[in-house]
Amino acid sequence: MRKTTVESAVLLASGGLDSTTLAYWLAEKNLPFSPLFIDYGQHCRQTELETLKRVLPTNVRSQVEIVRIGDIYKGCRSRLIAAPDLWSDDVTGDDLYLPYRNLLMLSVGAAFAQARGHARLYSAFINSNHAKEIDCSAEFFKRLGAMLSDYGTVRIEMPFRNLSKAEVAAIGLRLGAPIAETYSCQAATTVPCGACPNCVDRAKALLAIQEGNLKAATHVQRQRK
């Protein structure tokens, strides 16, 4: 086994708003990390990967590593795997459920990190559960992190776990992350549908920031009068 280095880490990165913001958060703190993209057979994987390589901090864009585990979900009817026909299919939150997705991604990420001598695995999971994963509770993440730490050398870090999408987006804007270019759609393969839970959550977050900025500007203008 390679020697574990405290200074280095792996970041689960998808090209979405949350993981992109976390990449810039790590960069601001001068914490070295390797971006890891997990191809689990999602229908939008090519769009996600291309987006990821555009939105990461420039110094790590060429360092993206890919793990392919798509065979696990081969034949799965989840709309995260089998792309829906958005003209005719009525996609609900239940249709986006994927068995043990978070457990799988964190386990693969931790194994990848330990095999390469990294001490930490960073994930941008936030306080949201639109896809109704059963492995998405705070208690689950706490127990999984403890288990991986007890039986290995990798510590799972989730700095945004208790934040909302709007709070994460605000951090991204402050750090100069290109959050407008990120891709987080669950239903469409190439162009965000604007109606799936991820798209709605993202739009509400950006609207909340815009409204907050407008209120702040209005307050300043009133103070000046």
C-alpha positions in Angstrom: 0.0 0.0 0.0 1.2 3.5 -0.8 2.0 5.8 2.1 -1.0 8.1 2.9 -0.3 11.8 2.6 -2.5 14.1 4.7 -2.0 17.0 2.3 -3.6 15.4 -0.7 -7.3 14.5 -1.4 -9.7 13.2 -4.0 -12.8 15.3 -5.1 -15.9 13.5 -6.4 -16.6 15.9 -9.3 -19.5 15.8 -11.8 -19.5 19.2 -13.5 -22.5 20.3 -11.3 -22.9 23.4 -9.3 -22.1 21.9 -5.9 -18.9 19.9 -6.8 -17.6 22.8 -9.0 -18.0 25.2 -6.1 -16.3 22.7 -3.8 -13.4 22.6 -6.2 -12.9 26.3 -6.0 -13.4 26.2 -2.2 -10.5 23.7 -2.0 -8.4 25.8 -4.4 -8.9 28.9 -2.3 -7.6 27.0 0.8 -4.6 25.7 -1.2 -5.7 22.1 -0.6 -4.3 19.9 -3.4 -6.9 17.5 -4.8 -7.4 15.1 -7.7 -10.8 15.4 -9.5 -12.5 12.0 -9.9 -15.4 11.5 -12.3 -17.5 8.4 -11.8 -19.2 7.0 -14.9 -22.0 4.8 -13.5 -23.9 4.6 -16.7 -25.8 7.9 -16.4 -27.2 8.9 -19.7 -25.7 12.4 -19.5 -22.2 11.2 -18.6 -20.6 12.7 -21.8 -22.2 16.1 -21.2 -21.2 16.0 -17.5 -17.6 15.1 -18.3 -17.2 17.7 -21.0 -18.7 20.3 -18.6 -16.4 19.2 -15.8 -13.3 19.8 -17.9 -14.5 23.3 -18.6 -15.6 24.5 -15.2 -12.8 23.1 -12.9 -10.0 25.5 -11.8 -7.6 25.6 -14.7 -4.7 24.0 -12.9 -6.6 20.7 -12.4 -8.6 20.4 -15.6 -6.0 18.1 -17.2 -5.9 15.9 -14.0 -9.4 14.5 -14.2 -9.5 10.8 -13.7 -12.4 8.5 -14.6 -13.7 5.4 -13.1 -16.3 3.4 -15.1 -18.7 1.2 -13.2 -21.7 1.4 -15.6 -22.2 -2.4 -15.7 -23.7 -2.3 -12.2 -26.7 -0.4 -13.4 -27.0 -2.0 -16.8 -30.7 -2.6 -17.6 -31.8 -0.4 -14.7 -35.0 1.5 -15.4 -34.1 4.6 -13.5 -34.3 7.7 -15.6 -30.8 8.6 -14.5 -29.7 5.7 -16.6 -32.4 5.3 -19.3 -32.9 8.7 -20.8 -36.6 9.7 -20.9 -38.5 11.1 -23.9 -39.3 14.5 -22.5 -42.0 15.0 -25.1 -44.0 12.1 -23.9 -42.7 10.7 -20.6 -44.0 12.0 -17.2 -40.9 11.8 -15.0 -41.3 11.9 -11.3 -38.9 11.9 -8.3 -39.4 8.2 -7.9 -38.3 7.6 -11.5 -34.9 9.1 -10.6 -34.2 6.7 -7.8 -31.0 4.7 -8.3 -30.2 1.9 -5.8 -27.4 2.7 -3.4 -26.0 5.4 -5.7 -24.4 7.5 -2.9 -23.0 4.5 -1.1 -21.5 3.2 -4.3 -19.9 6.6 -5.3 -18.5 7.2 -1.8 -17.1 3.6 -1.6 -15.5 3.8 -5.0 -14.1 7.2 -4.3 -12.7 6.1 -0.9 -11.1 3.0 -2.5 -9.7 5.1 -5.3 -8.2 7.6 -2.8 -6.7 5.0 -0.5 -5.2 3.0 -3.4 -3.3 6.2 -4.5 -2.2 7.4 -1.0 -4.7 10.2 -0.5 -6.0 10.8 3.0 -9.3 12.5 2.3 -12.3 12.1 -0.1 -14.2 15.3 -0.6 -17.9 15.2 -1.6 -20.3 18.1 -2.3 -23.5 16.4 -1.1 -25.8 19.1 0.3 -29.0 19.3 2.4 -31.2 18.0 -0.4 -32.8 14.7 -1.2 -34.9 15.2 -4.4 -34.0 11.8 -5.9 -35.2 10.1 -2.7 -32.1 8.1 -2.2 -32.3 6.0 1.0 -28.5 6.5 1.5 -28.7 10.3 1.7 -29.3 11.1 5.4 -26.9 12.8 7.7 -26.8 9.7 9.9 -25.9 7.5 7.0 -23.0 9.7 5.9 -21.8 9.9 9.5 -21.8 6.1 10.0 -20.2 5.5 6.6 -17.5 8.0 7.3 -16.7 6.4 10.6 -16.6 2.9 9.0 -14.3 3.9 6.2 -12.0 5.7 8.7 -12.0 2.7 11.1 -11.3 0.1 8.4 -9.1 2.2 6.1 -7.1 5.4 5.9 -9.6 7.7 4.1 -11.6 10.3 5.8 -14.8 11.6 4.0 -15.2 15.3 4.1 -18.5 17.0 3.2 -18.1 20.8 3.9 -21.5 21.6 2.3 -23.6 18.9 3.9 -25.7 21.2 6.0 -26.0 24.0 3.4 -28.8 24.7 0.9 -28.3 25.0 -2.8 -28.6 28.8 -2.5 -25.9 28.9 0.1 -23.6 26.8 -2.0 -24.3 29.0 -5.0 -23.5 32.1 -3.0 -20.1 30.6 -2.1 -19.5 29.8 -5.7 -20.2 33.3 -6.8 -17.9 34.7 -4.1 -15.1 32.4 -5.2 -15.5 33.2 -8.9 -16.6 29.7 -9.8 -18.4 29.5 -13.3 -21.6 28.2 -11.8 -23.6 29.4 -14.7 -21.8 27.0 -17.0 -22.3 23.9 -14.7 -24.6 21.0 -15.6 -26.8 19.2 -13.1 -29.8 18.0 -15.1 -31.2 14.6 -14.3 -33.6 14.1 -17.2 -32.0 15.6 -20.3 -28.9 14.3 -21.9 -27.4 17.4 -23.4 -29.4 20.5 -22.7 -30.9 21.2 -19.1 -34.6 20.4 -19.1 -35.4 23.1 -16.6 -38.1 21.0 -14.9 -36.3 18.1 -13.1 -35.7 18.4 -9.4 -32.0 19.4 -9.9 -32.8 22.0 -12.5 -35.6 23.5 -10.3 -33.4 23.5 -7.2 -30.6 25.2 -9.2 -32.9 27.8 -10.6 -34.5 28.6 -7.2 -31.0 29.0 -5.7 -29.9 31.5 -8.3 -33.2 33.3 -8.1 -32.8 33.6 -4.3 -29.4 35.1 -4.7 -30.6 37.5 -7.3 -33.5 38.6 -5.1 -31.2 38.9 -2.1 -28.8 41.1 -4.1 -31.7 43.2 -5.3 -33.0 43.7 -1.8 -29.5 44.6 -0.6 -29.1 47.1 -3.4 -32.5 48.6 -2.7 -31.6 49.0 1.0 -28.4 50.8 0.1 -30.2 53.1 -2.2 -32.7 54.0 0.5 -30.0 54.7 3.0 -28.4 57.1 0.6 -31.6 59.2 0.1 
